[in-house]
């Protein structure tokens, strides 16, 4: 937990994050050190690591948000709504609002460029995918109304959503208009959930 003091609270965390992202986007992730980020943010390297255990977390900072969204989709869904439908609703809500986790936010393009240029960030992105898969599988395992195999649904959903996101990133990096990519993103999401509904969650 971040400290609540002036140098360790949410404002400090937000300042560190803003400075880190600016430097990463300007110079590339691998060219920037934690010590440089700390100096520019007016804090110590220890303070940086108190908020962000890994350097990668200074850039891949939405992993916790993604985990919270998965938990909420399962736990907080309306009565009579199955987990897959809830995951679909969440995914399309991210798309419709161009949330950063959809890959369609205003800063998604420079984000994708920075990640693609750094093997460390690519590796961290893959690790985050595995962590999210485990989070979703655990939620489904403890859900009394879920008829799907928890491990299979979690694996296929996370892999499928990642594939949609990677294709969205590829097309944006290739220079396609955001509106065209957004429409394609929605089509691919629909295909994903059709496949999950007909394959992974279909009753035998």
matplotlib code that plots the C-alpha trace (Angstrom):
import matplotlib.pyplot as plt

x = [0.0, 1.3, 2.1, -0.4, 2.2, 2.8, 5.9, 4.3, 0.7, -1.4, -0.2, 3.4, 2.5, 0.7, 3.6, 6.1, 3.8, 3.4, 7.2, 8.0, 5.5, 6.8, 10.4, 9.6, 7.6, 10.3, 13.3, 12.2, 11.7, 15.1, 17.0, 15.4, 16.6, 14.6, 17.2, 16.4, 12.7, 13.2, 15.3, 12.8, 9.9, 11.7, 11.8, 14.2, 14.6, 13.3, 10.1, 9.7, 10.0, 7.6, 4.9, 6.1, 7.9, 9.2, 10.4, 8.0, 5.1, 5.9, 4.6, 2.4, 0.5, -3.0, -2.6, -4.3, -7.2, -7.6, -7.6, -10.3, -12.4, -12.3, -13.2, -16.1, -17.4, -17.9, -18.8, -21.0, -22.9, -26.7, -29.0, -29.5, -26.4, -23.8, -20.0, -19.4, -22.1, -20.7, -17.2, -18.7, -20.5, -17.3, -15.3, -17.7, -18.0, -14.2, -14.5, -17.4, -15.6, -12.2, -10.8, -7.0, -7.5, -9.3, -6.1, -8.1, -7.4, -5.8, -2.3, -2.6, -0.4, 2.7, 2.1, 2.2, 5.3, 7.1, 6.1, 7.0, 10.5, 11.3, 11.8, 11.4, 7.9, 6.9, 7.9, 6.1, 2.9, 3.0, 3.5, 0.5, -1.6, -0.8, -1.6, -4.9, -5.7, -5.1, -7.2, -10.2, -9.9, -9.9, -13.0, -14.8, -13.8, -15.5, -18.6, -21.5, -23.5, -20.7, -21.3, -18.1, -14.8, -13.0, -9.5, -10.6, -12.8, -10.1, -7.4, -9.4, -10.9, -7.6, -5.8, -8.6, -8.9, -5.1, -5.2, -7.9, -5.8, -2.6, -4.4, -5.7, -2.2, -0.8, -3.4, -2.9, 0.8, 0.3, -1.5, -5.1, -7.7, -8.8, -12.5, -11.8, -9.7, -12.4, -15.1, -12.9, -12.1, -15.8, -16.2, -13.4, -14.7, -18.1, -16.3, -14.4, -17.5, -19.4, -16.5, -16.4, -20.2, -20.3, -17.2, -15.9, -19.2, -21.5, -23.2, -22.3]
y = [0.0, 3.5, 5.6, 8.4, 11.1, 14.0, 12.3, 8.8, 9.3, 9.2, 12.6, 11.4, 8.2, 10.1, 12.5, 9.6, 8.0, 11.1, 11.8, 8.2, 8.1, 11.4, 10.2, 6.8, 8.3, 10.9, 8.6, 5.0, 2.7, 1.1, 4.4, 5.8, 4.7, 4.6, 7.0, 9.5, 9.2, 9.7, 12.9, 14.3, 13.6, 15.0, 11.8, 9.0, 5.7, 4.0, 6.0, 5.0, 1.3, 1.7, 2.6, 0.5, -2.8, -3.2, -0.6, -2.1, -1.2, 2.4, 2.0, -1.1, 0.5, -0.6, -4.3, -3.8, -2.0, -4.9, -7.4, -5.4, -5.3, -9.0, -9.5, -7.0, -8.6, -11.9, -10.7, -7.7, -9.0, -8.6, -11.5, -14.0, -12.8, -15.6, -14.8, -14.9, -12.4, -10.2, -10.4, -9.5, -6.4, -5.3, -5.7, -3.8, -1.0, -0.6, -0.4, 2.1, 4.4, 3.9, 3.0, 2.5, -1.2, -1.4, -0.1, 2.7, 5.6, 8.8, 7.7, 4.1, 4.5, 5.9, 3.3, 0.5, 1.9, 2.1, -1.5, -2.9, -1.3, -2.9, -6.6, -6.0, -4.5, -7.2, -9.8, -8.0, -7.8, -11.5, -12.0, -9.7, -11.9, -15.0, -13.1, -12.0, -15.5, -16.8, -14.0, -14.8, -18.5, -18.1, -15.9, -18.4, -21.3, -19.6, -18.6, -21.0, -20.1, -20.5, -23.6, -23.2, -24.9, -22.0, -22.7, -23.2, -20.1, -17.9, -19.2, -18.8, -15.4, -13.8, -15.3, -14.2, -10.7, -10.4, -11.4, -8.8, -6.1, -7.1, -6.9, -3.5, -2.4, -3.7, -1.8, 1.4, 1.2, 0.6, 3.9, 2.8, 5.4, 5.0, 4.8, 1.9, 0.1, 0.6, -0.9, -3.9, -4.3, -4.7, -7.2, -9.3, -9.1, -10.4, -13.3, -14.0, -14.2, -16.3, -18.8, -18.8, -19.3, -22.0, -23.8, -23.3, -22.7, -24.9, -27.6, -31.1]
z = [0.0, -0.8, 2.2, 2.9, 3.6, 1.2, -0.4, -0.4, -1.2, -4.4, -5.6, -5.4, -7.3, -10.0, -10.4, -10.7, -13.3, -15.3, -15.4, -16.2, -19.1, -20.5, -20.4, -21.9, -24.8, -25.5, -25.3, -25.3, -22.3, -22.3, -22.5, -19.2, -15.8, -12.6, -11.1, -13.8, -13.2, -9.5, -10.0, -12.5, -10.1, -7.1, -5.1, -4.3, -6.2, -3.1, -3.2, -6.9, -6.0, -3.0, -5.6, -8.5, -7.7, -11.2, -13.7, -16.2, -13.9, -14.5, -18.0, -17.9, -15.0, -15.9, -15.0, -11.7, -13.4, -15.8, -12.9, -11.1, -14.3, -14.6, -10.9, -11.2, -14.4, -12.6, -9.1, -9.9, -12.9, -12.9, -11.8, -14.6, -16.5, -17.0, -16.7, -20.4, -21.1, -18.4, -19.9, -23.3, -21.8, -20.2, -23.4, -25.5, -22.8, -23.1, -26.9, -26.8, -24.5, -26.2, -22.8, -22.7, -22.1, -25.5, -27.2, -28.8, -26.5, -27.7, -26.4, -27.4, -30.6, -28.8, -26.1, -28.6, -30.3, -27.0, -26.0, -29.4, -29.2, -25.8, -25.2, -21.4, -21.9, -24.4, -21.8, -19.0, -21.2, -21.6, -17.9, -17.2, -19.5, -17.5, -14.3, -15.6, -16.8, -13.3, -11.8, -14.0, -13.5, -9.7, -9.9, -12.1, -9.8, -6.9, -8.8, -8.0, -11.1, -13.7, -15.8, -17.8, -17.1, -15.2, -16.5, -20.1, -20.2, -18.6, -20.9, -24.1, -23.1, -22.2, -25.2, -27.5, -26.1, -26.4, -30.0, -30.7, -28.9, -30.8, -34.1, -33.2, -32.3, -35.6, -37.6, -35.7, -36.1, -39.8, -40.1, -40.5, -39.4, -35.7, -36.7, -39.1, -36.5, -33.9, -36.1, -36.9, -33.2, -32.5, -35.3, -33.9, -30.4, -31.6, -33.3, -30.1, -28.0, -30.5, -30.5, -26.7, -26.5, -29.1, -28.0, -24.5, -22.7, -24.8, -22.8, -24.0]

ax = plt.figure().add_subplot(projection="3d")
ax.plot(x, y, z, "-o")
ax.set_aspect("equal")
plt.show()
